[in-house]
Amino acid sequence: MVLSKQELKEVENTFIGLLKNEIGPLLKSHAGTNLQSYDDKSNGVDLVTALDKKIESIIKSELASKYPKFKFIGEETYVEGVTKITNDPTFIVDPIDGTTNFIHGYPYSCTSLGLAEMGEPVVGAVFNPHLNQLFHASKGNGAFLNGQEIKLTERPLILQKSLVALEGGSERTESSQGNFDKKMGTYKNLLSESGAFVHGFRSVGSAAMNICYVANGMLDAYWEGGCWAWDVCAAWCILRETGGIMIGGNPGEWNIPLDRRCYFAIRSGCEPKDQKQFAEAFWSHVAGKLEY
């Protein structure tokens, strides 16, 4: 099955309706309302609320009723080593991206709804109801923010003059192949006057929001390791529809699968050769290969 542009647009519109009418109000009304009601995941930084599971259940039920033949992968129902992304149309969903933000009432949590086909992101919608920001796109149909098509102004893309999104993440010990130290070393290389000396970095606390902000040109790039497919699928489609690119966080990884877990998003508003040069310049400051 290969979905047409019209069919993809219909899925996009389904996502929009679901997010605006059901999920967004639920997410917004519960943010920061109960700081004590969370369970630990891998550590005290990676938090999950009961609302995650409730929202995912609503999404899965609504989508299954309209698209019963499509597969479904959600953060809360994923089983490592068992759940696989196939070539079939598959919804890939994060009920609450930026869960730590959500717990603390910091207004950068969102719901991310993606559809992949042939292992490629083809529809995406990311809704931050706290700021009323709804990014959405489908393959060949363009990308939009609150219904307005995203068009980036042409401007240079130069590492030293860039604003880059970076995240601390939840893996902060040597038990993760030294990824934490590699990340911190990379950040130091990027920020240092003797290194890349980028303009600065920002940490929104949500992979989906970071990628969307790269898509609309607020950020020049976003580099991260440790994310999952549901964190990036929807926003990846939005990014690509604006002319941005998603490549690997490790040097030389120009083509990556959805579940690579190490990502590097670069904005458009420039020529492909400029994106390539930016990536290579950035990669030269990566302090060791991230492994997941």
Backbone as CSV, one residue per row, in Angstrom:
resi,resn,N_x,N_y,N_z,CA_x,CA_y,CA_z,C_x,C_y,C_z
1,MET,0.846,-1.200,0.000,0.000,0.000,0.000,0.880,1.247,0.000
2,VAL,0.610,2.145,-0.947,1.259,3.454,-0.948,0.154,4.495,-0.953
3,LEU,0.101,5.273,0.100,-0.969,6.247,0.248,-0.759,7.441,-0.680
4,SER,-1.843,7.939,-1.252,-1.775,9.101,-2.133,-1.623,10.383,-1.318
5,LYS,-1.291,11.476,-2.001,-1.175,12.773,-1.328,-2.498,13.145,-0.658
6,GLN,-3.600,12.842,-1.340,-4.911,13.161,-0.768,-5.177,12.333,0.487
7,GLU,-4.822,11.048,0.438,-5.022,10.192,1.608,-4.138,10.643,2.779
8,LEU,-2.923,11.054,2.462,-2.037,11.552,3.509,-2.593,12.836,4.130
9,LYS,-3.159,13.700,3.288,-3.759,14.945,3.784,-4.955,14.646,4.685
10,GLU,-5.696,13.626,4.343,-6.843,13.240,5.166,-6.388,12.781,6.549
11,VAL,-5.290,12.026,6.586,-4.730,11.605,7.876,-4.255,12.832,8.660
12,GLU,-3.600,13.748,7.969,-3.146,14.990,8.605,-4.315,15.730,9.242
13,ASN,-5.418,15.844,8.514,-6.593,16.533,9.040,-7.207,15.786,10.221
14,THR,-7.134,14.458,10.178,-7.604,13.652,11.314,-6.765,13.953,12.553
15,PHE,-5.456,14.014,12.367,-4.559,14.361,13.466,-4.920,15.730,14.055
16,ILE,-5.134,16.703,13.174,-5.425,18.067,13.613,-6.693,18.108,14.467
17,GLY,-7.732,17.460,13.984,-8.994,17.438,14.723,-8.860,16.766,16.077
18,LEU,-8.155,15.648,16.108,-7.964,14.909,17.350,-7.172,15.736,18.368
19,LEU,-6.123,16.395,17.906,-5.285,17.186,18.798,-6.008,18.422,19.332
20,LYS,-6.704,19.123,18.455,-7.353,20.369,18.860,-8.582,20.125,19.730
21,ASN,-9.340,19.108,19.396,-10.624,18.911,20.060,-10.577,18.031,21.300
22,GLU,-9.639,17.080,21.334,-9.621,16.139,22.458,-8.336,16.174,23.274
23,ILE,-7.218,15.984,22.608,-5.968,15.780,23.333,-5.404,17.086,23.898
24,GLY,-5.396,18.131,23.095,-4.828,19.397,23.543,-5.462,19.922,24.820
25,PRO,-6.791,20.033,24.884,-7.427,20.519,26.110,-7.113,19.658,27.330
26,LEU,-7.010,18.339,27.126,-6.689,17.429,28.218,-5.276,17.677,28.734
27,LEU,-4.335,17.814,27.811,-2.943,18.057,28.177,-2.799,19.395,28.902
28,LYS,-3.419,20.415,28.354,-3.290,21.757,28.922,-3.877,21.840,30.324
29,SER,-4.992,21.189,30.549,-5.678,21.303,31.837,-4.962,20.565,32.963
30,HIS,-4.090,19.621,32.626,-3.425,18.831,33.653,-1.973,19.231,33.902
31,ALA,-1.417,20.098,33.088,0.012,20.444,33.212,0.294,21.125,34.548
32,GLY,1.284,20.608,35.271,1.735,21.222,36.507,0.742,21.185,37.647
33,THR,-0.266,20.311,37.559,-1.313,20.316,38.584,-1.064,19.341,39.720
34,ASN,-0.152,18.399,39.523,0.077,17.411,40.576,1.526,16.948,40.536
35,LEU,2.399,17.720,41.140,3.826,17.454,41.067,4.244,16.172,41.779
36,GLN,3.398,15.642,42.640,3.785,14.455,43.401,3.362,13.151,42.733
37,SER,2.495,13.216,41.732,1.924,11.986,41.179,2.653,11.539,39.925
38,TYR,3.868,11.072,40.107,4.589,10.491,38.977,5.403,9.298,39.439
39,ASP,5.717,8.429,38.498,6.546,7.264,38.758,7.880,7.464,38.080
40,ASP,8.909,6.887,38.647,10.218,6.945,38.012,10.294,5.955,36.865
41,LYS,11.038,6.348,35.817,11.404,5.401,34.765,12.850,5.008,35.036
42,SER,13.777,5.421,34.171,15.172,5.037,34.362,15.808,5.788,35.526
43,ASN,15.356,6.996,35.779,15.839,7.749,36.938,14.860,8.884,37.237
44,GLY,15.218,9.728,38.166,14.308,10.778,38.591,14.120,11.885,37.583
45,VAL,14.857,11.873,36.482,14.720,12.909,35.466,13.715,12.489,34.403
46,ASP,13.649,11.180,34.113,12.751,10.673,33.081,11.429,10.304,33.744
47,LEU,10.467,11.206,33.706,9.220,11.040,34.436,8.083,10.593,33.532
48,VAL,7.128,9.875,34.105,5.946,9.481,33.346,4.721,9.657,34.223
49,THR,3.657,10.156,33.655,2.426,10.349,34.407,1.362,9.386,33.924
50,ALA,0.337,9.208,34.753,-0.777,8.344,34.367,-1.474,8.888,33.132
51,LEU,-1.362,10.195,32.936,-2.016,10.815,31.791,-1.408,10.347,30.467
52,ASP,-0.111,10.013,30.466,0.526,9.463,29.266,-0.296,8.303,28.714
53,LYS,-0.563,7.353,29.595,-1.255,6.135,29.179,-2.698,6.427,28.773
54,LYS,-3.333,7.349,29.478,-4.712,7.705,29.144,-4.786,8.338,27.764
55,ILE,-3.877,9.281,27.495,-3.876,9.965,26.201,-3.563,8.986,25.079
56,GLU,-2.578,8.121,25.295,-2.239,7.153,24.247,-3.414,6.231,23.952
57,SER,-4.127,5.836,24.987,-5.292,4.963,24.803,-6.376,5.646,23.978
58,ILE,-6.615,6.924,24.238,-7.611,7.691,23.472,-7.186,7.780,22.012
59,ILE,-5.924,8.115,21.789,-5.406,8.261,20.422,-5.517,6.943,19.671
60,LYS,-5.075,5.871,20.296,-5.090,4.560,19.638,-6.504,4.149,19.265
61,SER,-7.447,4.376,20.170,-8.839,4.008,19.916,-9.433,4.814,18.772
62,GLU,-9.189,6.125,18.783,-9.739,6.997,17.740,-9.160,6.651,16.367
63,LEU,-7.858,6.439,16.297,-7.221,6.143,15.011,-7.600,4.761,14.504
64,ALA,-7.719,3.801,15.409,-8.085,2.434,15.006,-9.499,2.380,14.433
65,SER,-10.372,3.228,14.952,-11.756,3.226,14.455,-11.833,3.752,13.026
66,LYS,-10.908,4.650,12.668,-10.928,5.236,11.327,-9.975,4.541,10.368
67,TYR,-8.883,3.997,10.905,-7.874,3.333,10.076,-7.552,1.964,10.681
68,PRO,-8.496,1.031,10.617,-8.330,-0.257,11.301,-7.191,-1.119,10.765
69,LYS,-6.742,-0.874,9.545,-5.691,-1.708,8.955,-4.278,-1.168,9.236
70,PHE,-4.202,0.025,9.788,-2.896,0.612,10.076,-2.355,0.065,11.399
71,LYS,-1.061,-0.077,11.478,-0.426,-0.504,12.717,-0.232,0.697,13.649
72,PHE,0.107,0.397,14.888,0.230,1.454,15.890,1.418,1.185,16.807
73,ILE,2.262,2.200,16.978,3.361,2.141,17.940,3.277,3.394,18.806
74,GLY,3.161,3.191,20.098,3.120,4.306,21.031,4.161,4.135,22.112
75,GLU,4.586,5.237,22.685,5.624,5.178,23.719,5.227,4.265,24.871
76,GLU,3.975,4.346,25.297,3.560,3.614,26.487,3.278,2.136,26.226
77,THR,3.104,1.742,24.964,2.824,0.339,24.652,3.985,-0.333,23.927
78,TYR,5.066,0.401,23.704,6.249,-0.135,23.037,6.928,-1.180,23.912
79,VAL,7.359,-2.272,23.277,8.112,-3.319,23.965,9.462,-3.453,23.278
80,GLU,10.534,-3.071,23.986,11.871,-3.080,23.391,12.259,-4.481,22.954
81,GLY,12.756,-4.585,21.721,13.162,-5.866,21.170,12.035,-6.645,20.517
82,VAL,10.811,-6.178,20.718,9.640,-6.856,20.157,8.939,-5.965,19.127
83,THR,8.653,-4.733,19.517,7.976,-3.791,18.622,8.916,-3.357,17.505
84,LYS,8.473,-3.507,16.258,9.308,-3.166,15.107,8.559,-2.236,14.152
85,ILE,9.297,-1.345,13.519,8.738,-0.504,12.464,8.877,-1.259,11.149
86,THR,7.764,-1.538,10.506,7.764,-2.263,9.236,7.451,-1.298,8.094
87,ASN,7.261,-1.851,6.891,6.900,-1.016,5.742,5.414,-0.645,5.719
88,ASP,4.631,-1.283,6.560,3.193,-1.013,6.587,2.906,0.377,7.150
89,PRO,1.784,0.991,6.744,1.389,2.262,7.364,1.277,2.080,8.872
90,THR,2.006,2.896,9.603,2.092,2.719,11.056,2.028,4.065,11.763
91,PHE,1.071,4.198,12.643,1.027,5.392,13.485,2.121,5.273,14.545
92,ILE,2.897,6.353,14.713,3.966,6.375,15.705,3.732,7.595,16.580
93,VAL,3.412,7.351,17.849,2.769,8.363,18.693,3.498,8.561,20.020
94,ASP,3.665,9.814,20.400,4.133,10.165,21.736,3.024,10.968,22.409
95,PRO,2.361,10.396,23.405,1.238,11.096,24.037,1.638,12.398,24.716
96,ILE,2.784,12.379,25.409,3.307,13.609,26.009,4.808,13.643,25.776
97,ASP,5.252,14.499,24.886,6.681,14.711,24.694,7.056,15.957,25.490
98,GLY,8.111,15.836,26.289,8.431,16.894,27.232,7.718,16.640,28.552
99,THR,7.767,15.374,29.001,7.039,14.991,30.206,7.535,15.737,31.439
100,THR,8.845,15.936,31.544,9.378,16.679,32.685,8.839,18.097,32.684
101,ASN,8.770,18.718,31.513,8.168,20.053,31.405,6.719,20.021,31.875
102,PHE,6.009,18.988,31.441,4.593,18.849,31.788,4.405,18.757,33.301
103,ILE,5.223,17.946,33.945,5.134,17.776,35.392,5.332,19.108,36.108
104,HIS,6.282,19.889,35.629,6.626,21.144,36.296,5.790,22.341,35.841
105,GLY,4.922,22.140,34.856,4.113,23.242,34.360,4.866,24.183,33.453
106,TYR,6.024,23.742,32.958,6.796,24.547,32.008,6.152,24.360,30.634
107,PRO,5.808,25.441,29.928,4.887,25.333,28.785,5.491,24.815,27.475
108,TYR,6.292,23.758,27.563,6.861,23.155,26.358,6.687,21.641,26.380
109,SER,5.445,21.228,26.594,5.101,19.824,26.402,4.079,19.755,25.277
110,CYS,4.035,18.633,24.592,3.184,18.521,23.409,2.788,17.070,23.185
111,THR,1.867,16.885,22.264,1.534,15.551,21.775,2.004,15.457,20.335
112,SER,2.647,14.341,20.005,3.247,14.150,18.684,2.613,12.946,18.003
113,LEU,1.938,13.200,16.882,1.272,12.140,16.117,1.937,12.004,14.756
114,GLY,2.513,10.848,14.492,3.177,10.611,13.216,2.616,9.392,12.505
115,LEU,2.776,9.387,11.205,2.461,8.207,10.395,3.671,7.904,9.532
116,ALA,4.104,6.661,9.583,5.216,6.222,8.745,4.719,5.189,7.740
117,GLU,5.298,5.219,6.553,5.004,4.226,5.518,6.310,3.893,4.828
118,MET,6.558,2.609,4.616,7.838,2.148,4.079,8.997,2.638,4.952
119,GLY,8.736,2.742,6.249,9.745,3.180,7.189,10.067,4.656,7.141
120,GLU,9.258,5.439,6.435,9.518,6.866,6.225,8.397,7.696,6.842
121,PRO,8.728,8.794,7.549,7.677,9.668,8.083,6.923,10.345,6.938
122,VAL,5.606,10.186,6.903,4.827,10.755,5.801,3.724,11.699,6.263
123,VAL,3.374,11.655,7.540,2.413,12.608,8.102,2.873,12.928,9.520
124,GLY,2.710,14.182,9.908,3.061,14.547,11.269,2.262,15.726,11.772
125,ALA,1.922,15.678,13.044,1.286,16.818,13.703,1.803,16.878,15.133
126,VAL,2.234,18.051,15.537,2.775,18.279,16.879,2.027,19.465,17.470
127,PHE,1.367,19.245,18.606,0.548,20.305,19.199,1.017,20.619,20.615
128,ASN,1.442,21.871,20.810,1.734,22.410,22.135,0.551,23.305,22.512
129,PRO,-0.377,22.778,23.314,-1.588,23.558,23.614,-1.330,24.730,24.552
130,HIS,-0.235,24.688,25.303,0.075,25.758,26.250,0.398,27.059,25.517
131,LEU,1.042,26.931,24.356,1.393,28.091,23.535,0.529,28.176,22.282
132,ASN,-0.434,27.259,22.171,-1.306,27.181,20.997,-0.500,27.113,19.708
133,GLN,0.458,26.212,19.662,1.282,25.992,18.476,0.988,24.600,17.915
134,LEU,0.370,24.566,16.752,0.062,23.300,16.087,0.820,23.240,14.764
135,PHE,1.871,22.460,14.755,2.643,22.208,13.538,2.065,20.965,12.866
136,HIS,1.937,21.000,11.532,1.404,19.817,10.851,1.885,19.779,9.410
137,ALA,1.975,18.571,8.870,2.470,18.386,7.500,2.127,16.984,7.022
138,SER,2.151,16.811,5.710,2.097,15.477,5.109,2.921,15.510,3.828
139,LYS,3.440,14.377,3.449,4.380,14.279,2.340,3.797,14.862,1.049
140,GLY,4.501,15.835,0.497,4.097,16.462,-0.749,3.059,17.556,-0.609
141,ASN,2.604,17.799,0.629,1.541,18.785,0.853,1.991,20.025,1.620
142,GLY,3.279,20.125,1.930,3.778,21.283,2.646,3.643,21.150,4.154
143,ALA,4.227,22.111,4.859,4.195,22.135,6.321,3.569,23.436,6.795
144,PHE,2.880,23.373,7.941,2.095,24.504,8.407,2.236,24.693,9.916
145,LEU,2.079,25.922,10.346,1.964,26.262,11.757,0.648,26.993,11.926
146,ASN,-0.266,26.356,12.656,-1.610,26.919,12.854,-2.270,27.302,11.536
147,GLY,-2.113,26.435,10.542,-2.777,26.628,9.259,-2.056,27.518,8.274
148,GLN,-0.976,28.178,8.706,-0.204,29.038,7.817,1.034,28.291,7.330
149,GLU,1.209,28.248,6.005,2.336,27.493,5.467,3.660,28.077,5.943
150,ILE,4.563,27.188,6.306,5.884,27.597,6.780,6.795,27.830,5.586
151,LYS,7.286,29.046,5.458,8.220,29.410,4.397,9.396,30.137,5.033
152,LEU,10.569,29.556,4.948,11.739,30.167,5.566,12.358,31.224,4.667
153,THR,12.779,32.310,5.285,13.512,33.354,4.581,14.918,32.855,4.277
154,GLU,15.376,33.096,3.052,16.728,32.677,2.689,17.757,33.444,3.508
155,ARG,18.674,32.725,4.104,19.746,33.340,4.875,20.895,32.346,5.026
156,PRO,22.081,32.817,5.332,23.235,31.924,5.439,23.080,30.923,6.582
157,LEU,23.701,29.774,6.409,23.736,28.745,7.449,25.203,28.470,7.759
158,ILE,25.683,29.069,8.850,27.097,28.995,9.217,27.191,28.567,10.675
159,LEU,28.004,27.558,10.949,28.067,26.991,12.294,28.366,28.049,13.350
160,GLN,29.359,28.891,13.131,29.762,29.869,14.136,28.643,30.875,14.437
161,LYS,27.733,31.073,13.491,26.646,32.035,13.667,25.305,31.354,13.965
162,SER,25.370,30.108,14.392,24.140,29.333,14.546,23.633,29.283,15.982
163,LEU,22.327,29.025,16.099,21.667,28.772,17.374,21.214,27.319,17.345
164,VAL,21.751,26.521,18.260,21.580,25.070,18.204,20.833,24.565,19.431
165,ALA,19.888,23.640,19.216,19.187,23.003,20.333,19.981,21.786,20.805
166,LEU,20.229,21.744,22.098,20.935,20.636,22.734,20.161,20.252,23.995
167,GLU,20.200,18.981,24.377,19.483,18.524,25.565,20.385,17.668,26.449
168,GLY,20.174,17.773,27.768,20.924,16.944,28.696,20.482,15.498,28.642
169,GLY,19.184,15.274,28.449,18.662,13.917,28.396,18.599,13.270,29.767
170,SER,18.078,12.053,29.807,17.910,11.350,31.081,19.051,10.387,31.383
171,GLU,19.872,10.063,30.380,20.996,9.149,30.593,22.206,9.959,31.038
172,ARG,22.574,9.819,32.310,23.605,10.692,32.856,24.691,9.934,33.613
173,THR,24.863,8.663,33.295,25.895,7.879,33.955,26.758,7.169,32.919
174,GLU,27.838,6.588,33.395,28.744,5.858,32.510,28.174,4.521,32.063
175,SER,27.013,4.155,32.562,26.417,2.870,32.187,25.866,2.877,30.774
176,SER,25.835,4.030,30.130,25.270,4.149,28.779,26.374,4.347,27.732
177,GLN,27.404,3.500,27.796,28.497,3.543,26.824,29.233,4.878,26.833
178,GLY,29.146,5.625,27.962,29.832,6.905,28.022,29.151,7.996,27.219
179,ASN,27.886,7.819,26.866,27.189,8.802,26.040,27.096,10.167,26.716
180,PHE,26.916,10.180,28.033,26.778,11.460,28.730,28.045,12.298,28.584
181,ASP,29.192,11.678,28.815,30.450,12.416,28.686,30.690,12.861,27.242
182,LYS,30.287,12.035,26.277,30.449,12.403,24.864,29.577,13.603,24.519
183,LYS,28.362,13.611,25.059,27.474,14.752,24.828,28.052,16.027,25.432
184,MET,28.491,15.933,26.686,29.022,17.117,27.352,30.286,17.616,26.658
185,GLY,31.101,16.684,26.171,32.291,17.080,25.430,31.944,17.786,24.135
186,THR,30.902,17.294,23.481,30.437,17.916,22.243,29.915,19.320,22.518
187,TYR,29.135,19.476,23.587,28.592,20.786,23.931,29.722,21.779,24.198
188,LYS,30.737,21.319,24.922,31.880,22.186,25.207,32.581,22.592,23.918
189,ASN,32.765,21.630,23.003,33.418,21.929,21.724,32.627,22.954,20.917
190,LEU,31.309,22.838,20.955,30.463,23.748,20.182,30.454,25.155,20.759
191,LEU,30.461,25.255,22.081,30.312,26.553,22.732,31.630,27.293,22.922
192,SER,32.703,26.546,23.023,33.994,27.136,23.348,34.495,28.100,22.271
193,GLU,35.157,29.164,22.734,35.770,30.115,21.804,36.866,29.453,20.979
194,SER,37.475,28.424,21.534,38.511,27.705,20.801,37.938,26.566,19.959
195,GLY,36.614,26.379,20.035,35.943,25.356,19.243,35.084,25.979,18.161
196,ALA,33.838,25.530,18.053,32.946,26.068,17.019,32.496,27.490,17.347
197,PHE,32.404,27.806,18.641,32.001,29.137,19.093,30.647,29.551,18.490
198,VAL,29.665,28.631,18.576,28.334,28.927,18.053,27.733,30.098,18.830
199,HIS,26.733,30.744,18.242,26.092,31.874,18.922,25.544,31.463,20.286
200,GLY,24.960,30.262,20.341,24.417,29.798,21.612,23.640,28.517,21.437
201,PHE,23.157,27.962,22.565,22.313,26.787,22.478,21.046,27.013,23.288
202,ARG,20.004,26.276,22.938,18.735,26.334,23.640,18.299,24.918,23.990
203,SER,17.584,24.790,25.092,17.103,23.486,25.539,15.618,23.597,25.850
204,VAL,14.793,23.236,24.891,13.345,23.339,25.063,12.821,22.223,25.962
205,GLY,13.474,21.054,25.932,13.041,19.941,26.753,12.070,19.006,26.061
206,SER,11.919,19.160,24.760,11.035,18.307,23.957,11.665,18.122,22.590
207,ALA,11.939,16.881,22.220,12.537,16.617,20.910,11.638,17.102,19.791
208,ALA,10.347,16.811,19.904,9.404,17.202,18.851,9.372,18.716,18.669
209,MET,9.346,19.458,19.788,9.316,20.914,19.692,10.632,21.451,19.141
210,ASN,11.754,20.885,19.566,13.042,21.313,19.027,13.082,21.179,17.508
211,ILE,12.629,20.041,17.002,12.665,19.801,15.556,11.707,20.750,14.833
212,CYS,10.548,20.990,15.417,9.595,21.925,14.803,10.172,23.333,14.740
213,TYR,10.929,23.719,15.751,11.527,25.050,15.751,12.681,25.146,14.761
214,VAL,13.305,24.020,14.472,14.274,23.995,13.368,13.517,24.115,12.044
215,ALA,12.391,23.426,11.945,11.595,23.447,10.718,11.143,24.857,10.357
216,ASN,10.768,25.659,11.358,10.287,27.004,11.032,11.386,28.060,11.139
217,GLY,12.635,27.617,11.362,13.770,28.532,11.291,14.104,29.286,12.557
218,MET,13.409,29.019,13.657,13.746,29.667,14.920,15.090,29.162,15.443
219,LEU,15.381,27.910,15.147,16.656,27.292,15.477,17.331,26.864,14.183
220,ASP,18.653,26.847,14.188,19.378,26.410,12.988,19.536,24.897,12.940
221,ALA,19.631,24.270,14.107,19.842,22.826,14.138,19.491,22.271,15.512
222,TYR,19.322,20.954,15.554,19.069,20.236,16.806,19.832,18.930,16.743
223,TRP,20.680,18.699,17.742,21.515,17.492,17.803,21.184,16.728,19.071
224,GLU,20.906,15.430,18.929,20.484,14.659,20.098,20.750,13.171,19.926
225,GLY,21.052,12.528,21.029,21.154,11.078,21.084,20.301,10.568,22.219
226,GLY,19.644,9.434,22.015,18.815,8.836,23.051,17.329,8.940,22.807
227,CYS,16.918,9.703,21.806,15.491,9.808,21.472,14.995,8.497,20.875
228,TRP,13.687,8.395,20.774,13.045,7.239,20.158,12.248,7.692,18.931
229,ALA,11.785,6.727,18.164,11.061,7.049,16.927,9.842,7.921,17.191
230,TRP,9.128,7.673,18.294,7.927,8.462,18.577,8.251,9.903,18.953
231,ASP,9.484,10.144,19.393,9.892,11.512,19.696,10.092,12.346,18.431
232,VAL,10.447,11.684,17.327,10.896,12.421,16.147,10.045,12.230,14.894
233,CYS,9.240,11.182,14.834,8.559,10.830,13.582,7.733,11.981,13.013
234,ALA,6.831,12.520,13.812,5.938,13.578,13.328,6.715,14.818,12.905
235,ALA,7.615,15.267,13.778,8.372,16.487,13.493,9.330,16.301,12.328
236,TRP,9.823,15.093,12.134,10.703,14.792,11.004,9.984,15.087,9.693
237,CYS,8.730,14.656,9.589,7.936,14.934,8.389,7.758,16.433,8.196
238,ILE,7.472,17.151,9.286,7.294,18.605,9.219,8.580,19.272,8.752
239,LEU,9.702,18.853,9.321,11.004,19.397,8.943,11.279,19.194,7.458
240,ARG,11.072,17.986,6.982,11.374,17.672,5.594,10.497,18.460,4.629
241,GLU,9.254,18.696,4.996,8.349,19.448,4.123,8.723,20.924,4.024
242,THR,9.554,21.403,4.933,10.038,22.790,4.840,11.368,22.869,4.104
243,GLY,11.914,21.708,3.723,13.209,21.688,3.059,14.368,21.399,3.989
244,GLY,14.068,21.205,5.282,15.103,20.829,6.231,15.483,19.368,6.056
245,ILE,16.556,18.961,6.703,17.014,17.579,6.594,17.204,16.970,7.979
246,MET,17.000,15.656,8.057,17.299,14.886,9.259,18.364,13.863,8.893
247,ILE,19.492,13.934,9.588,20.586,12.995,9.369,20.983,12.436,10.731
248,GLY,22.079,11.670,10.758,22.502,11.065,12.007,23.320,12.009,12.865
249,GLY,23.252,11.814,14.168,24.046,12.616,15.075,25.516,12.265,15.047
250,ASN,25.823,11.042,14.640,27.216,10.624,14.525,27.776,10.995,13.159
251,PRO,29.045,11.370,13.096,29.655,11.793,11.820,29.478,10.786,10.694
252,GLY,29.127,11.318,9.512,29.030,10.508,8.309,27.720,9.790,8.097
253,GLU,26.769,9.940,9.002,25.489,9.229,8.871,24.485,10.098,8.121
254,TRP,24.547,10.011,6.788,23.684,10.845,5.954,22.280,10.264,5.798
255,ASN,22.148,8.970,5.925,20.843,8.317,5.774,20.608,7.420,6.978
256,ILE,19.551,7.709,7.711,19.278,6.952,8.926,17.830,6.455,8.956
257,PRO,17.595,5.337,9.639,16.219,4.859,9.811,15.514,5.644,10.901
258,LEU,14.211,5.503,10.963,13.411,6.211,11.949,13.844,5.913,13.379
259,ASP,14.271,4.682,13.623,14.610,4.276,14.979,16.113,4.301,15.248
260,ARG,16.843,5.192,14.580,18.292,5.262,14.753,18.685,5.695,16.165
261,ARG,17.853,6.504,16.809,18.036,6.990,18.170,19.150,8.027,18.325
262,CYS,19.684,8.493,17.227,20.710,9.529,17.260,20.457,10.435,16.064
263,TYR,20.032,11.685,16.303,19.467,12.510,15.248,20.115,13.892,15.181
264,PHE,20.097,14.428,13.971,20.658,15.765,13.728,19.773,16.458,12.700
265,ALA,18.962,17.413,13.167,18.038,18.150,12.298,18.657,19.484,11.910
266,ILE,18.579,19.819,10.619,19.167,21.056,10.100,18.107,21.788,9.284
267,ARG,17.985,23.077,9.505,16.949,23.878,8.842,17.227,24.057,7.353
268,SER,16.212,24.595,6.677,16.354,24.977,5.269,16.631,26.480,5.207
269,GLY,16.115,27.147,4.174,16.411,28.562,3.983,17.790,28.773,3.387
270,CYS,18.324,27.732,2.765,19.662,27.774,2.176,19.754,26.661,1.134
271,GLU,20.902,26.542,0.503,21.110,25.509,-0.507,21.492,24.178,0.151
272,PRO,21.194,23.052,-0.502,21.597,21.744,0.041,23.094,21.655,0.347
273,LYS,23.907,22.306,-0.467,25.355,22.265,-0.225,25.709,22.964,1.084
274,ASP,24.931,23.982,1.442,25.165,24.678,2.700,24.809,23.785,3.891
275,GLN,23.730,23.026,3.755,23.360,22.072,4.792,24.444,21.012,4.954
276,LYS,24.993,20.546,3.845,26.044,19.535,3.884,27.298,20.084,4.570
277,GLN,27.673,21.298,4.220,28.853,21.917,4.828,28.645,22.156,6.318
278,PHE,27.440,22.563,6.682,27.114,22.792,8.087,27.228,21.488,8.865
279,ALA,26.668,20.416,8.312,26.718,19.116,8.983,28.153,18.662,9.198
280,GLU,28.970,18.776,8.171,30.354,18.330,8.280,31.136,19.166,9.285
281,ALA,30.871,20.474,9.313,31.532,21.345,10.281,31.108,20.981,11.700
282,PHE,29.824,20.726,11.885,29.302,20.353,13.192,29.888,19.017,13.631
283,TRP,29.846,18.029,12.758,30.338,16.683,13.082,31.796,16.709,13.544
284,SER,32.567,17.660,13.045,33.987,17.724,13.418,34.176,18.040,14.898
285,HIS,33.099,18.468,15.560,33.174,18.807,16.983,32.507,17.757,17.869
286,VAL,31.991,16.685,17.264,31.340,15.633,18.053,32.414,14.826,18.777
287,ALA,32.288,14.730,20.099,33.329,14.146,20.943,33.119,12.656,21.186
288,GLY,33.111,11.885,20.122,32.951,10.437,20.259,31.610,9.946,19.756
289,LYS,31.590,8.721,19.282,30.379,8.140,18.710,29.369,7.786,19.782
290,LEU,28.144,8.291,19.623,27.069,7.948,20.549,26.551,6.549,20.217
291,GLU,26.350,5.722,21.217,25.931,4.335,21.013,24.700,4.028,21.856
292,TYR,23.677,3.456,21.186,22.434,3.106,21.887,21.971,1.712,21.471
